[in-house]
Amino acid sequence: MYPEKIKKRLKKQLMEDIPEDAWNINFIFDKYDVDIRYSIDNFICFKPAIKLDFIKLAYQTTNNPFYKIFIKLISLNKRLREMTNKNIADKLWEDKHGL
Protein backbone atom coordinates (compact mmCIF):
# COMPACT_ATOMS: atom_id res chain seq x y z
CA MET A 1 0.00 0.00 0.00
CA TYR A 2 1.18 3.52 -0.67
CA PRO A 3 1.37 6.27 1.97
CA GLU A 4 -1.92 8.17 2.35
CA LYS A 5 -0.40 11.43 1.05
CA ILE A 6 0.68 9.72 -2.19
CA LYS A 7 -2.65 7.91 -2.57
CA LYS A 8 -4.50 11.21 -2.16
CA ARG A 9 -2.43 12.84 -4.92
CA LEU A 10 -2.82 9.82 -7.19
CA LYS A 11 -6.60 9.84 -6.68
CA LYS A 12 -6.73 13.52 -7.60
CA GLN A 13 -4.74 12.78 -10.77
CA LEU A 14 -6.96 9.79 -11.65
CA MET A 15 -10.17 11.77 -11.13
CA GLU A 16 -9.37 13.65 -14.34
CA ASP A 17 -10.46 10.55 -16.31
CA ILE A 18 -13.71 9.95 -14.45
CA PRO A 19 -16.96 11.70 -15.48
CA GLU A 20 -18.07 14.53 -13.19
CA ASP A 21 -21.45 12.93 -12.46
CA ALA A 22 -19.87 9.68 -11.23
CA TRP A 23 -20.47 8.65 -7.64
CA ASN A 24 -19.48 5.81 -5.28
CA ILE A 25 -15.90 5.92 -6.62
CA ASN A 26 -13.53 3.21 -5.37
CA PHE A 27 -9.80 2.96 -6.07
CA ILE A 28 -8.11 -0.42 -5.65
CA PHE A 29 -4.36 0.18 -5.64
CA ASP A 30 -1.80 -2.39 -6.65
CA LYS A 31 1.95 -1.81 -6.83
CA TYR A 32 2.08 -0.62 -10.47
CA ASP A 33 -1.55 0.05 -11.37
CA VAL A 34 -5.00 0.83 -10.02
CA ASP A 35 -8.50 -0.46 -10.68
CA ILE A 36 -11.28 2.12 -10.55
CA ARG A 37 -14.92 1.28 -9.95
CA TYR A 38 -17.66 3.91 -9.98
CA SER A 39 -21.38 4.34 -10.55
CA ILE A 40 -22.93 6.58 -13.15
CA ASP A 41 -26.70 6.77 -13.62
CA ASN A 42 -27.83 3.16 -13.02
CA PHE A 43 -24.62 1.55 -14.24
CA ILE A 44 -21.49 0.36 -12.49
CA CYS A 45 -18.34 1.11 -14.49
CA PHE A 46 -14.99 -0.57 -14.04
CA LYS A 47 -11.62 0.58 -15.38
CA PRO A 48 -9.07 -2.19 -14.76
CA ALA A 49 -5.28 -1.98 -14.55
CA ILE A 50 -4.69 1.73 -15.16
CA LYS A 51 -0.93 2.34 -14.95
CA LEU A 52 0.14 4.72 -12.19
CA ASP A 53 2.04 7.73 -13.53
CA PHE A 54 4.48 8.99 -10.90
CA ILE A 55 6.34 11.11 -13.46
CA LYS A 56 3.20 13.15 -14.13
CA LEU A 57 2.54 13.35 -10.40
CA ALA A 58 6.06 14.66 -9.74
CA TYR A 59 5.70 17.25 -12.51
CA GLN A 60 2.37 18.48 -11.11
CA THR A 61 3.60 18.78 -7.53
CA THR A 62 6.92 20.57 -8.00
CA ASN A 63 7.38 24.32 -8.36
CA ASN A 64 11.10 24.17 -9.08
CA PRO A 65 11.72 24.95 -12.80
CA PHE A 66 14.92 22.86 -12.84
CA TYR A 67 13.03 19.81 -11.56
CA LYS A 68 10.35 20.39 -14.19
CA ILE A 69 13.00 20.40 -16.95
CA PHE A 70 14.57 17.22 -15.55
CA ILE A 71 11.17 15.50 -15.33
CA LYS A 72 10.36 16.54 -18.92
CA LEU A 73 13.65 15.03 -20.12
CA ILE A 74 12.86 11.75 -18.40
CA SER A 75 9.38 11.65 -19.90
CA LEU A 76 10.70 12.04 -23.46
CA ASN A 77 12.28 8.58 -23.43
CA LYS A 78 9.54 5.94 -23.15
CA ARG A 79 11.79 3.20 -21.74
CA LEU A 80 13.39 5.56 -19.20
CA ARG A 81 9.93 6.81 -18.18
CA GLU A 82 8.62 3.27 -17.62
CA MET A 83 11.73 2.26 -15.69
CA THR A 84 11.61 5.41 -13.52
CA ASN A 85 7.89 4.91 -12.79
CA LYS A 86 8.58 1.31 -11.76
CA ASN A 87 11.50 2.34 -9.51
CA ILE A 88 9.45 5.07 -7.83
CA ALA A 89 6.55 2.65 -7.26
CA ASP A 90 8.92 0.06 -5.77
CA LYS A 91 10.46 2.60 -3.41
CA LEU A 92 7.13 4.07 -2.24
CA TRP A 93 5.63 0.59 -1.79
CA GLU A 94 8.64 -0.56 0.27
CA ASP A 95 8.58 2.55 2.45
CA LYS A 96 4.94 1.88 3.44
CA HIS A 97 5.62 -1.73 4.32
CA GLY A 98 8.82 -0.90 6.22
CA LEU A 99 11.06 -3.17 4.15
BAGU-994389 format. One record per residue (C-alpha): residue number from 0; residue in one letter; x, y, z. Coordinates in nm, 2 decimals, m for minus. Example, Ala and Ser with C-alpha at 12.3 -4.5 7.8 and 13.67 -1.06 7.14 Angstrom:
% BAGU-994389
+-----+---------+--------+--------+--------+
| num | residuo |      x |      y |      z |
+-----+---------+--------+--------+--------+
|   0 |       a |   1.23 |  m0.45 |   0.78 |
|   1 |       s |   1.37 |  m0.11 |   0.71 |
+-----+---------+--------+--------+--------+
END
This chain:
% BAGU-994389
+-----+---------+--------+--------+--------+
| num | residuo |      x |      y |      z |
+-----+---------+--------+--------+--------+
|   0 |       m |   0.00 |   0.00 |   0.00 |
|   1 |       y |   0.12 |   0.35 |  m0.07 |
|   2 |       p |   0.14 |   0.63 |   0.20 |
|   3 |       e |  m0.19 |   0.82 |   0.24 |
|   4 |       k |  m0.04 |   1.14 |   0.11 |
|   5 |       i |   0.07 |   0.97 |  m0.22 |
|   6 |       k |  m0.27 |   0.79 |  m0.26 |
|   7 |       k |  m0.45 |   1.12 |  m0.22 |
|   8 |       r |  m0.24 |   1.28 |  m0.49 |
|   9 |       l |  m0.28 |   0.98 |  m0.72 |
|  10 |       k |  m0.66 |   0.98 |  m0.67 |
|  11 |       k |  m0.67 |   1.35 |  m0.76 |
|  12 |       q |  m0.47 |   1.28 |  m1.08 |
|  13 |       l |  m0.70 |   0.98 |  m1.17 |
|  14 |       m |  m1.02 |   1.18 |  m1.11 |
|  15 |       e |  m0.94 |   1.37 |  m1.43 |
|  16 |       d |  m1.05 |   1.05 |  m1.63 |
|  17 |       i |  m1.37 |   1.00 |  m1.44 |
|  18 |       p |  m1.70 |   1.17 |  m1.55 |
|  19 |       e |  m1.81 |   1.45 |  m1.32 |
|  20 |       d |  m2.14 |   1.29 |  m1.25 |
|  21 |       a |  m1.99 |   0.97 |  m1.12 |
|  22 |       w |  m2.05 |   0.87 |  m0.76 |
|  23 |       n |  m1.95 |   0.58 |  m0.53 |
|  24 |       i |  m1.59 |   0.59 |  m0.66 |
|  25 |       n |  m1.35 |   0.32 |  m0.54 |
|  26 |       f |  m0.98 |   0.30 |  m0.61 |
|  27 |       i |  m0.81 |  m0.04 |  m0.56 |
|  28 |       f |  m0.44 |   0.02 |  m0.56 |
|  29 |       d |  m0.18 |  m0.24 |  m0.67 |
|  30 |       k |   0.19 |  m0.18 |  m0.68 |
|  31 |       y |   0.21 |  m0.06 |  m1.05 |
|  32 |       d |  m0.16 |   0.00 |  m1.14 |
|  33 |       v |  m0.50 |   0.08 |  m1.00 |
|  34 |       d |  m0.85 |  m0.05 |  m1.07 |
|  35 |       i |  m1.13 |   0.21 |  m1.06 |
|  36 |       r |  m1.49 |   0.13 |  m0.99 |
|  37 |       y |  m1.77 |   0.39 |  m1.00 |
|  38 |       s |  m2.14 |   0.43 |  m1.05 |
|  39 |       i |  m2.29 |   0.66 |  m1.31 |
|  40 |       d |  m2.67 |   0.68 |  m1.36 |
|  41 |       n |  m2.78 |   0.32 |  m1.30 |
|  42 |       f |  m2.46 |   0.16 |  m1.42 |
|  43 |       i |  m2.15 |   0.04 |  m1.25 |
|  44 |       c |  m1.83 |   0.11 |  m1.45 |
|  45 |       f |  m1.50 |  m0.06 |  m1.40 |
|  46 |       k |  m1.16 |   0.06 |  m1.54 |
|  47 |       p |  m0.91 |  m0.22 |  m1.48 |
|  48 |       a |  m0.53 |  m0.20 |  m1.46 |
|  49 |       i |  m0.47 |   0.17 |  m1.52 |
|  50 |       k |  m0.09 |   0.23 |  m1.50 |
|  51 |       l |   0.01 |   0.47 |  m1.22 |
|  52 |       d |   0.20 |   0.77 |  m1.35 |
|  53 |       f |   0.45 |   0.90 |  m1.09 |
|  54 |       i |   0.63 |   1.11 |  m1.35 |
|  55 |       k |   0.32 |   1.31 |  m1.41 |
|  56 |       l |   0.25 |   1.34 |  m1.04 |
|  57 |       a |   0.61 |   1.47 |  m0.97 |
|  58 |       y |   0.57 |   1.73 |  m1.25 |
|  59 |       q |   0.24 |   1.85 |  m1.11 |
|  60 |       t |   0.36 |   1.88 |  m0.75 |
|  61 |       t |   0.69 |   2.06 |  m0.80 |
|  62 |       n |   0.74 |   2.43 |  m0.84 |
|  63 |       n |   1.11 |   2.42 |  m0.91 |
|  64 |       p |   1.17 |   2.49 |  m1.28 |
|  65 |       f |   1.49 |   2.29 |  m1.28 |
|  66 |       y |   1.30 |   1.98 |  m1.16 |
|  67 |       k |   1.03 |   2.04 |  m1.42 |
|  68 |       i |   1.30 |   2.04 |  m1.70 |
|  69 |       f |   1.46 |   1.72 |  m1.56 |
|  70 |       i |   1.12 |   1.55 |  m1.53 |
|  71 |       k |   1.04 |   1.65 |  m1.89 |
|  72 |       l |   1.37 |   1.50 |  m2.01 |
|  73 |       i |   1.29 |   1.17 |  m1.84 |
|  74 |       s |   0.94 |   1.17 |  m1.99 |
|  75 |       l |   1.07 |   1.20 |  m2.35 |
|  76 |       n |   1.23 |   0.86 |  m2.34 |
|  77 |       k |   0.95 |   0.59 |  m2.31 |
|  78 |       r |   1.18 |   0.32 |  m2.17 |
|  79 |       l |   1.34 |   0.56 |  m1.92 |
|  80 |       r |   0.99 |   0.68 |  m1.82 |
|  81 |       e |   0.86 |   0.33 |  m1.76 |
|  82 |       m |   1.17 |   0.23 |  m1.57 |
|  83 |       t |   1.16 |   0.54 |  m1.35 |
|  84 |       n |   0.79 |   0.49 |  m1.28 |
|  85 |       k |   0.86 |   0.13 |  m1.18 |
|  86 |       n |   1.15 |   0.23 |  m0.95 |
|  87 |       i |   0.95 |   0.51 |  m0.78 |
|  88 |       a |   0.66 |   0.27 |  m0.73 |
|  89 |       d |   0.89 |   0.01 |  m0.58 |
|  90 |       k |   1.05 |   0.26 |  m0.34 |
|  91 |       l |   0.71 |   0.41 |  m0.22 |
|  92 |       w |   0.56 |   0.06 |  m0.18 |
|  93 |       e |   0.86 |  m0.06 |   0.03 |
|  94 |       d |   0.86 |   0.25 |   0.25 |
|  95 |       k |   0.49 |   0.19 |   0.34 |
|  96 |       h |   0.56 |  m0.17 |   0.43 |
|  97 |       g |   0.88 |  m0.09 |   0.62 |
|  98 |       l |   1.11 |  m0.32 |   0.42 |
+-----+---------+--------+--------+--------+
END
